[in-house]
Amino acid sequence: MVARVIRSVVLIACTGLILTGCGRQVSQDPSQDPDLLATGPAQGAAPVPRPFVAASIDAAGGLPAWTQCRKIQFDAIVTANYPDGGLYLTEHAFTLYPWSNAIRAEAGEPFARFTWQVVQGRYSFEGDEQVDVSPLRGSYPDYSEAVLQIVTAPIRVLAEGVSLSRRAQSVQLAGQWYQPIDARYEAREIVSEEKGRKKKQVTLVEPSWTQGTYFQNQDALVMDMIWLGNPVAGKFVLVRGYDYSRPSDSEVLIPTKIEVFQSGPQAECGPRVALIDLKR
């Protein structure tokens, strides 16, 4: 499995999701304070999973545990791949907000320290990109969203604006049987309110990915492989998770090793973009 996929970590918050009359998903624009992204459903208001994903959620800790999970933090050693096959070793500090569909990452590179985030699909970067020597430069958004998807897969399949359909037949990949679950992602409207103004501004945000496939491991039941695609933009990524374990401060299970690959329209595995090993 190999691939090259990357797009940084982005923080995307959603404080109150509703559906407009035209069927688009609407959410409040989050504050710049990352801690406000650490939110979740009210007691008794957690979404009801589709029957064909319920087993995967249970295998990753169960819905009650994920309902209480507001934030996931971990440091990781990252081995990024150059197009010519060379390797670049660095470290990234990740903070994920499962229910806000957001991710934030920090990296200390040779010439500067950088921070980026993806929140509800919107990417922002802090630092001088010109001095960033990482091969992931320019790919942080996709890279980060791939990490967000594989770590918080039990919540991603519960999100509003995501349509799921279970394929009739399972598939065998690298000797392992999987049940594919296809996804379609809808555009969402972000409502923001400027200080000193009563009028709210509504911005339509197209999804970074328009379609995807969650591969449900037939043995472990976790969704440990995810394909994401946007044919119009011509970008595709495949991400895999391994060695699931509980973080020290949570009852959910997350992968402790992640690989991000470049992919294509048929969910093929291309050159590897990065290998992420969580520190324990």
Rosetta silent file (secondary structure, phi, psi, omega in degrees, C-alpha in Angstrom):
SEQUENCE: MVARVIRSVVLIACTGLILTGCGRQVSQDPSQDPDLLATGPAQGAAPVPRPFVAASIDAAGGLPAWTQCRKIQFDAIVTANYPDGGLYLTEHAFTLYPWSNAIRAEAGEPFARFTWQVVQGRYSFEGDEQVDVSPLRGSYPDYSEAVLQIVTAPIRVLAEGVSLSRRAQSVQLAGQWYQPIDARYEAREIVSEEKGRKKKQVTLVEPSWTQGTYFQNQDALVMDMIWLGNPVAGKFVLVRGYDYSRPSDSEVLIPTKIEVFQSGPQAECGPRVALIDLKR
SCORE:     score description
SCORE:     0.000 S_00000001
   1 L     0.000  126.243 -176.211    0.000    0.000    0.000 S_00000001
   2 L  -144.918  152.532  177.371    1.392    3.154   -1.053 S_00000001
   3 L  -176.181  167.244  179.119    0.132    6.549   -1.658 S_00000001
   4 L  -132.007  106.529 -178.713    0.548   10.143   -1.700 S_00000001
   5 L  -147.538  132.244  175.588   -2.241   12.090   -0.183 S_00000001
   6 L  -163.709  145.903  171.028   -2.135   15.021    1.915 S_00000001
   7 E  -164.912  127.216 -167.406   -3.861   18.007    3.020 S_00000001
   8 L   -53.120 -176.470 -179.693   -3.179   19.399    6.390 S_00000001
   9 L   -85.792  131.015 -176.237   -5.030   19.237    9.484 S_00000001
  10 L  -127.157  150.065  177.958   -7.942   21.491    9.541 S_00000001
  11 L  -106.526  126.121 -178.537  -10.327   22.415   12.208 S_00000001
  12 E  -130.156  113.967 -175.651  -13.919   22.503   11.285 S_00000001
  13 L  -105.708  153.282  173.336  -16.383   23.192   13.966 S_00000001
  14 L  -142.357  116.387 -177.328  -20.078   22.930   13.983 S_00000001
  15 L  -105.870   71.726 -179.867  -22.079   24.244   16.857 S_00000001
  16 L   112.751   95.300 -178.424  -25.624   23.381   16.036 S_00000001
  17 L  -100.842  135.577  175.971  -26.491   21.547   12.871 S_00000001
  18 E  -141.708  168.377  178.733  -29.847   21.948   11.160 S_00000001
  19 E  -112.010  132.327  177.865  -31.234   21.300    7.749 S_00000001
  20 L   -80.414  173.053 -179.164  -32.550   24.089    5.578 S_00000001
  21 L   -62.816  -28.173 -179.335  -35.622   23.749    3.449 S_00000001
  22 L   -85.517    1.734  174.673  -33.494   23.011    0.389 S_00000001
  23 L    91.343    0.942  178.817  -31.865   20.113    2.221 S_00000001
  24 L   -81.033  149.867  178.794  -28.424   21.653    2.727 S_00000001
  25 E   -82.359  136.311 -178.553  -26.662   21.213    6.030 S_00000001
  26 E  -121.005  139.101  176.366  -26.256   24.375    8.093 S_00000001
  27 E  -145.624  155.694  178.631  -23.872   24.954   10.984 S_00000001
  28 E   -77.645  142.573  177.576  -22.667   27.873   13.025 S_00000001
  29 L   -71.319  126.434 -176.335  -19.203   29.187   12.260 S_00000001
  30 L   -73.323  159.487  175.054  -16.967   28.275   15.219 S_00000001
  31 L   -71.075  165.267  176.837  -14.963   30.740   17.223 S_00000001
  32 L   -72.058  -11.169  178.676  -11.224   30.975   16.715 S_00000001
  33 L   -76.782  110.013 -176.832  -10.876   29.423   20.169 S_00000001
  34 H   -58.064  -30.676 -177.672  -10.082   25.746   19.473 S_00000001
  35 H   -62.649  -25.203  179.013  -11.443   24.694   22.866 S_00000001
  36 H   -71.524  -11.981  176.628  -14.926   25.681   21.711 S_00000001
  37 H   -79.472  -16.233 -177.989  -14.672   22.882   19.168 S_00000001
  38 L   -78.899   69.175 -177.879  -14.588   20.349   21.998 S_00000001
  39 L  -122.253  179.860  179.990  -18.320   19.824   21.918 S_00000001
  40 L  -171.759  177.912 -178.125  -20.680   16.923   21.416 S_00000001
  41 L   -67.766  149.191  176.083  -24.318   15.854   21.416 S_00000001
  42 L   -66.885  159.807 -178.942  -26.491   16.575   24.420 S_00000001
  43 L   -57.725  127.351  179.906  -27.360   13.686   26.690 S_00000001
  44 L    81.695    3.230 -176.998  -29.831   11.439   24.938 S_00000001
  45 L  -113.874   14.782  179.288  -29.439   13.277   21.639 S_00000001
  46 L   -65.663  143.489  179.228  -26.728   11.171   19.984 S_00000001
  47 L   -64.494  152.516 -179.861  -27.525   10.208   16.382 S_00000001
  48 L   -92.124  121.002 -177.687  -28.804    6.705   15.729 S_00000001
  49 L   -72.032  150.858  172.903  -26.360    4.698   13.600 S_00000001
  50 L   -64.470  146.948 -177.014  -27.449    2.772   10.529 S_00000001
  51 H   -54.623  -35.663 -175.755  -27.631   -0.971   11.290 S_00000001
  52 H   -79.421   -5.254  174.519  -24.725   -1.822    8.965 S_00000001
  53 H  -112.248   -7.807 -176.746  -22.295    0.556   10.756 S_00000001
  54 H   -59.762  -40.262 -178.753  -23.413   -0.138   14.331 S_00000001
  55 H   -64.783  -35.537  179.155  -21.023   -3.094   14.692 S_00000001
  56 H   -68.314  -37.891  178.095  -18.068   -0.942   13.607 S_00000001
  57 H   -66.406  -41.893  177.530  -18.931    1.725   16.177 S_00000001
  58 H   -62.420  -40.093 -177.954  -19.181   -0.943   18.883 S_00000001
  59 H   -67.993  -21.351  179.779  -15.827   -2.408   17.824 S_00000001
  60 L  -100.082   19.259  175.782  -14.216    1.035   18.224 S_00000001
  61 L   121.034  -21.026  178.716  -15.432    1.541   21.782 S_00000001
  62 L    95.996  151.032 -177.844  -19.188    1.952   21.407 S_00000001
  63 H   -61.689  -39.973  178.139  -21.458    4.943   20.885 S_00000001
  64 H   -57.337  -40.677  179.665  -21.669    5.880   24.615 S_00000001
  65 H   -67.580  -41.836  179.803  -17.865    6.246   24.733 S_00000001
  66 H   -69.459  -31.020  177.473  -17.764    8.273   21.513 S_00000001
  67 H   -63.688  -32.971  179.227  -20.597   10.467   22.744 S_00000001
  68 H   -85.817   -8.866 -176.045  -18.419   11.457   25.704 S_00000001
  69 L   -86.044  107.424 -178.152  -15.328   11.945   23.532 S_00000001
  70 L   -96.611  -26.670 -174.216  -14.924   15.667   22.901 S_00000001
  71 L  -155.703  140.000  176.559  -11.247   15.806   21.963 S_00000001
  72 E  -124.909  124.821 -179.409   -8.464   13.385   21.011 S_00000001
  73 E  -123.378  139.013  174.180   -4.838   14.457   21.347 S_00000001
  74 E  -161.408  151.469  173.063   -1.684   12.601   20.416 S_00000001
  75 E  -100.914  148.828 -177.053    1.878   13.188   19.259 S_00000001
  76 E  -145.057  147.782  170.457    3.236   11.160   16.377 S_00000001
  77 E   -89.050  125.194 -174.724    6.421   10.432   14.506 S_00000001
  78 E  -114.676  125.844  174.047    5.716   11.052   10.832 S_00000001
  79 E  -106.105  104.447 -178.207    7.676    9.554    7.960 S_00000001
  80 E   -94.043  145.009 -176.319    6.764   11.563    4.856 S_00000001
  81 E  -102.084  131.472  170.561    7.585   10.312    1.377 S_00000001
  82 L   -80.568  154.331  178.121    9.243   12.323   -1.378 S_00000001
  83 L   -57.121  -28.833 -178.066    8.083   11.598   -4.963 S_00000001
  84 L   -86.440    4.698  178.231   11.520   10.125   -5.746 S_00000001
  85 L    99.535   -8.779  177.888   11.220    7.615   -2.895 S_00000001
  86 L   -69.318  160.505 -177.237   13.231    9.542   -0.317 S_00000001
  87 E  -118.198  148.741  179.498   12.002    9.817    3.261 S_00000001
  88 E  -130.989  121.519 -176.713   11.584   12.809    5.575 S_00000001
  89 E  -100.466  130.501  179.420   11.276   12.281    9.333 S_00000001
  90 E  -151.743 -177.382  176.462    9.372   14.776   11.485 S_00000001
  91 E  -131.136  139.936  177.034    6.895   14.985   14.370 S_00000001
  92 E  -125.290  139.549  174.656    3.326   16.244   14.396 S_00000001
  93 E  -106.526  118.871 -174.595    1.127   17.040   17.391 S_00000001
  94 E  -107.441  143.268  167.883   -2.530   16.365   16.585 S_00000001
  95 E  -131.886  121.779 -178.347   -5.754   17.511   18.220 S_00000001
  96 E  -114.943  140.927  178.611   -8.972   16.094   16.795 S_00000001
  97 E  -118.861   92.171 -170.843  -12.514   17.230   17.598 S_00000001
  98 H   -54.317  -46.163 -173.525  -14.754   14.309   16.539 S_00000001
  99 H   -84.490   -9.199  176.743  -18.153   15.994   16.788 S_00000001
 100 H  -103.391    2.621  179.338  -16.971   19.272   15.254 S_00000001
 101 L    51.542   51.667 -173.917  -15.383   17.542   12.240 S_00000001
 102 E  -138.083  150.627  178.052  -12.159   19.395   12.954 S_00000001
 103 E  -146.083  143.577 -179.611   -8.460   18.699   13.239 S_00000001
 104 E  -132.487  139.351 -179.329   -5.481   20.801   14.234 S_00000001
 105 E  -138.043  149.798  176.718   -1.807   19.942   13.816 S_00000001
 106 E  -129.265  141.526  179.176    1.537   21.447   14.796 S_00000001
 107 E  -139.016  133.377  175.602    4.940   20.668   13.351 S_00000001
 108 E  -101.827   99.322 -178.662    8.389   21.865   14.348 S_00000001
 109 L   -95.078  172.187 -173.245   10.430   21.862   11.152 S_00000001
 110 L   -53.928  -36.342 -173.520   14.124   22.869   10.784 S_00000001
 111 L  -108.321   -8.590 -178.577   13.491   26.563   10.077 S_00000001
 112 L  -171.812  168.568  175.004   10.167   27.282   11.767 S_00000001
 113 E  -108.760  137.538 -176.251    7.168   25.915   13.605 S_00000001
 114 E  -124.883  149.597  175.337    3.872   25.589   11.740 S_00000001
 115 E  -132.712  136.095  175.470    0.251   25.121   12.748 S_00000001
 116 E  -141.989  161.594  179.554   -2.618   24.238   10.460 S_00000001
 117 E  -153.298  156.138  175.009   -6.172   23.158   10.873 S_00000001
 118 E  -129.334  119.232  179.971   -9.190   21.939    8.962 S_00000001
 119 E  -123.029  117.774 -178.013  -12.589   22.781   10.380 S_00000001
 120 L    49.376   40.268  176.200  -15.640   21.488    8.565 S_00000001
 121 L    86.580   -4.295 -179.557  -13.510   21.221    5.437 S_00000001
 122 E   -99.787  128.059 -172.333  -12.028   24.716    5.618 S_00000001
 123 E  -102.777  140.469  173.949   -8.256   24.877    5.802 S_00000001
 124 E  -142.106  151.449 -174.650   -6.046   27.514    7.444 S_00000001
 125 E  -135.393  137.519  177.129   -2.292   27.686    7.984 S_00000001
 126 E  -117.829  122.185 -179.520   -0.139   29.654   10.410 S_00000001
 127 L   131.874  173.710  179.958    3.505   30.245    9.556 S_00000001
 128 L   -92.349  102.024 -177.060    5.757   31.045    6.614 S_00000001
 129 H   -62.085  -22.952 -176.963    5.127   28.312    4.045 S_00000001
 130 H   -66.499  -22.382 -179.174    8.181   29.409    2.068 S_00000001
 131 H  -103.397    8.555  177.796   10.524   27.968    4.700 S_00000001
 132 L   -82.127  117.820 -177.124    8.635   24.696    5.070 S_00000001
 133 L  -101.416    3.495 -179.041   10.883   21.926    3.724 S_00000001
 134 L   -70.097  140.772  175.220    8.524   19.010    4.410 S_00000001
 135 L   -65.868  -11.575  177.296    7.377   16.975    1.379 S_00000001
 136 L   -82.994   -7.560  179.330    3.889   17.345    2.848 S_00000001
 137 L   -54.566  129.539 -178.410    3.990   21.062    2.140 S_00000001
 138 L    89.134  -11.772 -178.981    0.964   21.920    0.031 S_00000001
 139 L  -116.210    5.348 -176.654   -0.758   18.667    0.968 S_00000001
 140 H   -54.966  -39.922 -178.594   -1.612   19.375    4.598 S_00000001
 141 H   -59.761  -51.967 -178.532   -5.386   19.716    4.014 S_00000001
 142 H   -66.236  -41.370  178.810   -5.857   16.274    2.409 S_00000001
 143 H   -58.544  -45.771 -177.311   -3.336   14.674    4.733 S_00000001
 144 H   -68.938  -41.836 -179.913   -5.099   16.043    7.792 S_00000001
 145 H   -66.705  -31.841  175.675   -8.583   15.136    6.645 S_00000001
 146 H   -63.830  -43.293  177.725   -7.392   11.600    5.958 S_00000001
 147 H   -63.446  -44.983  179.825   -6.142   11.378    9.552 S_00000001
 148 H   -59.116  -43.237 -178.298   -9.396   12.866   10.859 S_00000001
 149 H   -63.818  -48.671 -174.215  -11.455   10.349    8.876 S_00000001
 150 H   -72.133  -33.360 -179.085   -9.603    7.207    9.953 S_00000001
 151 H   -76.540  -38.690 -176.021   -9.321    8.170   13.636 S_00000001
 152 L  -111.092   30.925 -178.973  -12.925    9.368   14.027 S_00000001
 153 H   -52.219  -39.141  179.591  -14.597    7.060   11.483 S_00000001
 154 H   -60.156  -27.267  178.922  -17.380    6.080   13.937 S_00000001
 155 H   -90.324  -34.009 -179.583  -18.479    9.735   14.057 S_00000001
 156 H   -60.923  -34.682 -179.417  -17.872   10.537   10.393 S_00000001
 157 L   -80.287   -5.973  177.370  -20.462    7.939    9.344 S_00000001
 158 L  -100.619   -8.957 -173.295  -22.994    9.522   11.724 S_00000001
 159 L   -66.154  145.955  173.317  -22.571   13.078   10.448 S_00000001
 160 L   -68.091  149.646 -178.941  -25.434   14.941    8.829 S_00000001
 161 L    85.307    4.513  177.446  -24.970   15.508    5.141 S_00000001
 162 E  -115.127  119.212  177.989  -23.427   12.056    4.665 S_00000001
 163 E  -100.890  127.855 -177.205  -25.430    9.477    2.708 S_00000001
 164 E  -113.823  145.888  174.187  -24.381    5.851    3.193 S_00000001
 165 E  -145.786  129.316 -178.699  -25.121    2.733    1.164 S_00000001
 166 E   -86.897  128.051  178.152  -23.894   -0.793    1.876 S_00000001
 167 L   -69.961  153.837 -176.934  -22.694   -2.743   -1.130 S_00000001
 168 L   -71.145  -30.370 -175.663  -24.287   -6.108   -1.778 S_00000001
 169 L  -122.293  146.466  175.351  -20.979   -7.974   -1.935 S_00000001
 170 L   -82.307  165.979 -179.409  -17.833   -7.948    0.161 S_00000001
 171 E  -130.732  154.228  177.730  -14.361   -7.615   -1.403 S_00000001
 172 E  -109.654  124.116 -179.220  -10.990   -9.148   -0.654 S_00000001
 173 E  -129.199  121.328  179.769   -7.995   -6.816   -0.463 S_00000001
 174 L    53.051   39.339  176.697   -4.487   -8.037    0.372 S_00000001
 175 L    83.304   -2.813 -178.827   -5.941  -11.254    1.758 S_00000001
 176 E  -111.137  135.851  178.873   -8.445   -9.493    4.040 S_00000001
 177 E   -88.431  134.914 -179.773  -12.195   -9.456    3.455 S_00000001
 178 E  -129.363  150.290  170.051  -13.992   -6.129    3.701 S_00000001
 179 E  -104.094  109.518 -178.958  -17.577   -4.932    3.483 S_00000001
 180 E   -75.278  137.835  175.302  -17.558   -1.668    1.479 S_00000001
 181 E  -125.318  110.199 -175.866  -19.892    1.117    2.582 S_00000001
 182 E   -82.676  147.701 -177.545  -20.108    3.920    0.033 S_00000001
 183 E  -131.416  147.839  171.355  -20.627    7.539    1.070 S_00000001
 184 E  -125.133  135.594 -176.312  -21.740   10.767   -0.584 S_00000001
 185 E  -112.118  131.339 -178.347  -20.946   14.125    1.013 S_00000001
 186 L   -95.738  158.686  173.612  -23.192   17.169    0.635 S_00000001
 187 L   -69.418  156.344  178.794  -22.322   20.865    0.653 S_00000001
 188 E  -131.912  154.729  177.367  -22.996   22.739    3.881 S_00000001
 189 E  -104.745  127.699  179.221  -23.884   26.300    4.755 S_00000001
 190 E  -103.236  125.038  179.899  -21.814   28.030    7.426 S_00000001
 191 E  -100.666  121.412  179.308  -23.538   30.822    9.324 S_00000001
 192 E  -124.287  153.923 -178.368  -21.226   33.490   10.745 S_00000001
 193 E  -132.967  118.769 -179.186  -21.927   36.713   12.632 S_00000001
 194 L   -79.492  148.657  179.473  -19.481   39.616   12.665 S_00000001
 195 L   -63.430  137.000  177.768  -18.920   41.621   15.822 S_00000001
 196 L    83.292   -3.114  179.311  -20.953   44.788   15.918 S_00000001
 197 L  -124.949  135.574 -179.599  -23.316   43.585   13.211 S_00000001
 198 L   -84.655  -23.443 -177.452  -26.636   41.896   13.710 S_00000001
 199 L   -73.566  131.914  179.258  -26.822   40.587   10.183 S_00000001
 200 E   -93.745  146.257  179.561  -25.609   37.013    9.762 S_00000001
 201 E  -108.694  131.490 -179.581  -23.628   35.889    6.768 S_00000001
 202 E  -109.863  124.735 -179.449  -24.274   32.511    5.168 S_00000001
 203 E  -119.691  127.303  177.235  -21.477   30.895    3.166 S_00000001
 204 E   -84.370  122.187 -178.189  -21.937   27.754    1.111 S_00000001
 205 E  -112.670  115.687  177.212  -18.954   25.461    1.594 S_00000001
 206 L   -73.214  145.295 -179.968  -18.483   22.641   -0.884 S_00000001
 207 L   -68.651  145.916  175.925  -17.094   19.438    0.631 S_00000001
 208 L   -62.359  -35.637  179.650  -13.422   18.664    0.099 S_00000001
 209 L  -120.719  135.094 -179.686  -14.510   15.165   -0.819 S_00000001
 210 L   -98.388  -19.477  179.757  -17.707   14.394   -2.712 S_00000001
 211 E  -150.288  159.992 -179.055  -17.606   10.623   -2.325 S_00000001
 212 E  -162.450  171.656  174.843  -15.915    7.977   -0.261 S_00000001
 213 E  -140.048  126.607  174.975  -15.890    4.337    0.781 S_00000001
 214 E   -99.033  120.869 -178.701  -15.542    2.998    4.323 S_00000001
 215 E   -96.954  113.149 -177.314  -14.104   -0.518    4.298 S_00000001
 216 E   -88.685  113.485  179.301  -15.420   -2.530    7.222 S_00000001
 217 E   -61.136  121.950 -175.019  -12.935   -5.202    8.288 S_00000001
 218 L   -70.538  -19.860  178.478  -14.907   -8.477    8.350 S_00000001
 219 L   -92.688  -56.144 -177.277  -12.793   -9.876   11.206 S_00000001
 220 L   -83.678  -17.746  179.784  -12.148   -6.892   13.492 S_00000001
 221 L    73.128  -15.188  177.842  -15.307   -5.042   12.306 S_00000001
 222 L   -70.540  154.142  175.940  -13.573   -1.652   12.560 S_00000001
 223 E   -88.852   84.205 -171.082  -13.533    0.573    9.465 S_00000001
 224 E   -97.437    9.910  173.061   -9.756    0.488    9.133 S_00000001
 225 E  -144.951  132.768 -176.954   -9.501    1.580    5.502 S_00000001
 226 E  -136.209  132.566  173.702  -11.156    4.624    3.911 S_00000001
 227 E  -108.685  134.378  178.920  -11.096    5.917    0.348 S_00000001
 228 E  -125.666  136.914 -178.058  -11.918    9.575   -0.330 S_00000001
 229 E  -143.186  151.537  172.188  -12.460   11.105   -3.739 S_00000001
 230 E  -140.919   87.725 -174.793  -13.343   14.288   -5.552 S_00000001
 231 L   -58.263  -35.632 -179.047  -13.431   13.470   -9.293 S_00000001
 232 L   -64.501  -42.930  178.901  -14.071   17.076  -10.342 S_00000001
 233 L   -79.784  -11.971  179.292  -10.976   18.276   -8.478 S_00000001
 234 L    70.654   33.197 -179.886   -9.071   15.193   -9.630 S_00000001
 235 E  -126.900  141.237 -176.971   -7.933   14.185   -6.155 S_00000001
 236 E  -147.305  143.254 -179.401   -8.179   10.834   -4.412 S_00000001
 237 E  -143.915  149.846  176.329   -6.690    9.449   -1.222 S_00000001
 238 E  -127.181  133.385 -178.763   -6.631    6.143    0.628 S_00000001
 239 E  -131.473  139.233 -178.259   -5.938    5.929    4.356 S_00000001
 240 E  -127.430  146.023  178.271   -5.434    2.856    6.521 S_00000001
 241 E  -121.330  146.194 -177.758   -5.364    2.352   10.285 S_00000001
 242 E  -137.993  161.173  170.932   -3.647   -0.396   12.292 S_00000001
 243 E    51.862   66.700 -177.810   -3.165   -1.623   15.861 S_00000001
 244 E   -70.806  139.044 -178.224   -6.223   -0.078   17.497 S_00000001
 245 E  -153.152  165.096  178.400   -5.877    0.932   21.127 S_00000001
 246 L   -89.389  132.238  171.462   -7.446    3.220   23.730 S_00000001
 247 L   -62.640  160.388 -175.291   -5.906    6.645   24.396 S_00000001
 248 L   -62.287  -27.418 -173.917   -4.942    7.152   28.031 S_00000001
 249 L  -112.487   22.298 -176.283   -7.861    9.488   28.725 S_00000001
 250 L  -151.332  160.292  178.187  -10.654    7.840   26.731 S_00000001
 251 L   -99.804   -0.165  178.658  -12.587    4.612   26.236 S_00000001
 252 L   -80.435  160.005  177.067  -12.701    4.877   22.442 S_00000001
 253 L  -109.614  133.569  179.384  -10.363    2.863   20.244 S_00000001
 254 E  -132.987  156.749  177.707   -8.207    4.583   17.620 S_00000001
 255 E   -70.314  141.599  178.012   -5.448    3.366   15.290 S_00000001
 256 E  -100.267   -3.117  175.228   -1.918    3.791   16.621 S_00000001
 257 E  -140.335  131.829 -175.766   -0.395    3.493   13.151 S_00000001
 258 E  -133.686  136.756  173.651   -1.764    5.266   10.060 S_00000001
 259 E  -121.835  134.404  178.062   -0.732    5.183    6.414 S_00000001
 260 E  -114.668  129.818 -177.502   -1.892    7.738    3.860 S_00000001
 261 E  -125.386  154.650  167.875   -1.662    6.906    0.170 S_00000001
 262 E   -75.067  147.079 -178.566   -2.318    8.522   -3.125 S_00000001
 263 L  -139.170 -165.967 -179.393   -5.221    6.836   -4.877 S_00000001
 264 L  -147.815 -172.812 -175.337   -7.441    7.012   -7.957 S_00000001
 265 L   -60.696  -25.169 -178.141  -11.074    6.695   -9.095 S_00000001
 266 L   -98.594   18.110  179.373  -11.144    2.934   -8.443 S_00000001
 267 L    61.713   27.880  177.706   -9.835    3.229   -4.871 S_00000001
 268 L   -72.806  156.429 -179.043   -6.509    1.747   -5.920 S_00000001
 269 L   -94.135  116.685 -179.405   -3.540    2.079   -3.602 S_00000001
 270 L  -102.444 -156.735 -179.630   -0.866    4.364   -5.021 S_00000001
 271 L   -60.634  144.697 -179.995    2.402    5.746   -3.656 S_00000001
 272 E   -75.331  138.103  177.430    2.510    6.312    0.074 S_00000001
 273 E   -92.045  -43.538 -177.125    2.317    9.897    1.238 S_00000001
 274 E  -161.933  149.996  172.197    3.072    9.405    4.922 S_00000001
 275 E  -115.617  128.039 -175.821    3.368    6.904    7.732 S_00000001
 276 E  -118.365  116.198  177.945    2.156    8.131   11.136 S_00000001
 277 E  -110.366  115.031 -179.804    3.242    6.302   14.307 S_00000001
 278 E   -69.549  138.108  174.078    1.548    7.489   17.483 S_00000001
 279 L   -77.473  143.967 -179.925    3.766    7.964   20.518 S_00000001
 280 L  -118.051    0.000    0.000    2.626    6.015   23.537 S_00000001
